[in-house]
Amino acid sequence: MQKHVKPALPKIDCPVVDRCGGCQIQQLSYDQQLAKKQTEVNKLLSKFAKVEPIIGMTNPYYYRNKIHTTFAMNRKGQVISGKYQAGSHHVVPIDSCLIEDQRADEIVVSIRQMLRSFKIKPYHEDSRSGLLRHVLVRTGFQSGQIMVVLVLGSPVFPSRKNFIKALLEQHPEITTVVLNVNNKKTSMVLGDREQVLYGKGFIEDTLCGKSFRLSPKSFYQVNPVQTEVLYSKALDLAEFTGRETIIDAYCGIGTIGLIASDRVKQVIGVELNQAAVKDAINNAKRNQVKNVFFHQADAGDFMLQIARKKQRVDAVLMDPPRSGSTEKFIQALATMKPKQVVYISCNPVTLARDLASLARKGYQAKRIIPVDMFPGTNHVETIVSLVRKR
Ligand SMILES: C[S@@+](CC[C@H](N)C(=O)[O-])C[C@H]1O[C@@H](n2cnc3c(N)ncnc32)[C@H](O)[C@@H]1O
């Protein structure tokens, strides 16, 4: 493994490393974490092409721009806030987390301290009593904007105006507050109903020189520093000439496609989540990008439609969720015969499965580059560029 840039900070010890389910390898030095991830990616992917050295962070702490905290009552009847213990719904109290934006953690502590005077109790899933279930905070790394989402077990939020007023007095840096109602027995954080209590209901941020709007439910990469590294690397591997029509599959709020739009003729984005597509269309407008078109659909169904229309596609950028892509998607892709594919994956296991499938359809991996988007955890992101064999 080549030497990566050394962390600027010495190792910081986490006091709840043995109990919290958020990180799995925080007890290792950053060098050891990177070596572990490199070994895992090598094991799964080196049969497709040489795996290049993992790109690590200079400072692997406090990187997360999205945090969610759960609230509960401890045995002494005190309200606690923190993360679930791995594999359970037991809340481990945490005020400051080594991988989370520190401004976001401070806001959560303030909210917890306010609960008593507002007579708000944590929501209890089994008895369906209490009110506050989770707090989600999203921070704009470049913009400094902050969104607070209060996830309640009921839409009835007494003294909501005074609560928001008191929160904003303590944290004037908050730019929007959204109420989300989740009264289901579920491990999903957010429910279906939403109401904007303060501000615009979304925040803005800048990535690779483009501005993006994010709603509470839209996917947005959680590590803004490494996302710029990831996207720049992925687009460099694609070596566009400016004449290509490309597909940005699983496009989220349109980040990769909009950043690629300056380098190609046309981008067609597809995404399942309706809120994310709305954000993506808005993001194209706010950046005055006119050569990008977004569609809300299952990516596999959409690829099939494009293949049936025999529309020319020169390259496919794909960034599916952890479960990976589908046979339907890959089959349709093979029918379209794009010259190149750039696959960004957050799960090397499903990536290996899909690369095998792409290889059977004639797509050969050329370069494989792991990027550490999630220090402290087992997770690793990987970019693979593939070309169609003639
Ligand atoms: C890993 S995220 C990538 C998003 C985006 N490319 C980015 O970098 O921010 C995966 C995205 O795939 C979307 N998704 C999940 N299943 C999908 C499907 N069957 N068809 C289309 N999009 C899907 C999710 O909503 C999510 O936005």
The ligand as a Tripos MOL2 file, in Angstrom:
@<TRIPOS>MOLECULE
LIG
   27    29     1     0     0
SMALL
NO_CHARGES

@<TRIPOS>ATOM
      1 C1        -25.7690    6.0340   -2.7530 C.3       1 LIG1
      2 S1        -27.0820    7.1190   -3.1500 S.3       1 LIG1
      3 C2        -26.3270    8.0680   -4.4100 C.3       1 LIG1
      4 C3        -26.9450    9.4020   -4.6730 C.3       1 LIG1
      5 C4        -26.1120   10.3840   -5.4940 C.3       1 LIG1
      6 N1        -25.4990    9.7600   -6.6320 N.3       1 LIG1
      7 C5        -25.0840   11.1030   -4.6360 C.2       1 LIG1
      8 O1        -23.8790   10.8700   -4.7740 O.co2     1 LIG1
      9 O2        -25.4960   11.9040   -3.7800 O.co2     1 LIG1
     10 C6        -28.1840    6.0620   -3.9360 C.3       1 LIG1
     11 C7        -29.4510    6.7180   -4.4610 C.3       1 LIG1
     12 O3        -30.1980    5.7180   -5.1490 O.3       1 LIG1
     13 C8        -31.5770    5.9770   -4.9480 C.3       1 LIG1
     14 N2        -32.2740    4.7180   -5.2630 N.ar      1 LIG1
     15 C9        -32.4660    3.6360   -4.4840 C.ar      1 LIG1
     16 N3        -33.0880    2.6620   -5.1640 N.ar      1 LIG1
     17 C10       -33.2950    3.1380   -6.4220 C.ar      1 LIG1
     18 C11       -33.8940    2.6000   -7.6000 C.ar      1 LIG1
     19 N4        -34.3970    1.3620   -7.6150 N.pl3     1 LIG1
     20 N5        -33.9260    3.3500   -8.7010 N.ar      1 LIG1
     21 C12       -33.4230    4.6080   -8.7050 C.ar      1 LIG1
     22 N6        -32.8450    5.1910   -7.6210 N.ar      1 LIG1
     23 C13       -32.7860    4.4590   -6.4990 C.ar      1 LIG1
     24 C14       -31.6490    6.4400   -3.5120 C.3       1 LIG1
     25 O4        -32.8320    7.1750   -3.2720 O.3       1 LIG1
     26 C15       -30.3800    7.2930   -3.4110 C.3       1 LIG1
     27 O5        -30.6480    8.6480   -3.7330 O.3       1 LIG1
@<TRIPOS>BOND
     1     1     2 1
     2     2     3 1
     3     2    10 1
     4     3     4 1
     5     4     5 1
     6     5     6 1
     7     5     7 1
     8     7     8 2
     9     7     9 1
    10    10    11 1
    11    11    12 1
    12    11    26 1
    13    12    13 1
    14    13    14 1
    15    13    24 1
    16    14    15 ar
    17    14    23 ar
    18    15    16 ar
    19    16    17 ar
    20    17    18 ar
    21    17    23 ar
    22    18    19 1
    23    18    20 ar
    24    20    21 ar
    25    21    22 ar
    26    22    23 ar
    27    24    25 1
    28    24    26 1
    29    26    27 1
@<TRIPOS>SUBSTRUCTURE
     1 LIG1         1 GROUP 0 **** ****
